């Protein structure tokens, strides 16, 4: 049994909870994808790619303040 008062235990538990939450989100999304037809999956892929590009792309227009 690990001593719960040791330094870093809370950080490890928080990280593990975040990883589990992400995996649960993916599993839940995949359960809906299984029920979709080809056009629904294609539309979802386009939206996911656009969101990924918006968040993580190297597009400099997102950082420009107008």
C-alpha positions as CSV (number, residue, x, y, z in Angstrom):
1,X,0.0,0.0,0.0
2,X,1.4,3.4,-1.0
3,X,1.6,6.1,1.7
4,X,-1.1,8.6,0.6
5,X,0.7,11.5,2.4
6,X,3.9,11.2,0.3
7,X,4.8,14.1,-1.9
8,X,3.5,13.8,-5.5
9,X,0.7,11.2,-4.8
10,X,-2.0,13.8,-5.5
11,X,-0.4,14.8,-8.8
12,X,-0.1,11.2,-9.9
13,X,-3.7,10.5,-9.1
14,X,-4.9,13.7,-10.9
15,X,-2.9,12.8,-14.0
16,X,-4.3,9.2,-13.9
17,X,-7.9,10.6,-13.6
18,X,-7.3,12.9,-16.6
19,X,-6.0,10.0,-18.7
20,X,-9.0,7.9,-17.7
21,X,-11.4,10.7,-18.5
22,X,-9.8,11.2,-22.0
23,X,-10.0,7.4,-22.7
24,X,-13.7,7.4,-21.6
25,X,-14.5,10.3,-23.9
26,X,-12.9,8.5,-26.8
27,X,-14.7,5.2,-26.0
28,X,-18.0,7.0,-25.7
29,X,-17.5,8.8,-29.0
30,X,-16.5,5.6,-30.7
31,X,-19.8,4.0,-29.6
32,X,-21.6,6.7,-31.5
33,X,-19.4,6.4,-34.5
34,X,-20.1,2.7,-34.8
35,X,-23.8,3.5,-35.3
36,X,-23.1,6.1,-38.1
37,X,-23.3,5.5,-41.8
38,X,-20.5,6.5,-44.2
39,X,-21.7,10.1,-44.8
40,X,-22.0,10.8,-41.1
41,X,-18.5,9.5,-40.5
42,X,-17.1,11.6,-43.3
43,X,-18.8,14.8,-42.0
44,X,-17.5,14.0,-38.5
45,X,-13.9,13.5,-39.9
46,X,-14.1,16.9,-41.6
47,X,-15.3,18.6,-38.5
48,X,-12.6,16.9,-36.4
49,X,-9.8,17.9,-38.8
50,X,-11.0,21.5,-38.8
51,X,-11.1,21.7,-35.1
52,X,-7.7,20.1,-34.8
53,X,-6.3,22.6,-37.3
54,X,-7.9,25.4,-35.4
55,X,-6.5,24.3,-32.0
56,X,-3.1,22.9,-33.0
57,X,-2.3,24.1,-36.5
58,X,0.5,26.5,-37.3
59,X,-2.0,28.9,-38.7
60,X,-0.8,32.4,-37.8
61,X,-4.1,34.1,-38.5
62,X,-5.5,32.7,-35.2
63,X,-3.0,34.7,-33.3
64,X,-3.6,38.0,-35.0
65,X,-5.7,40.5,-33.0
66,X,-7.9,42.6,-35.3
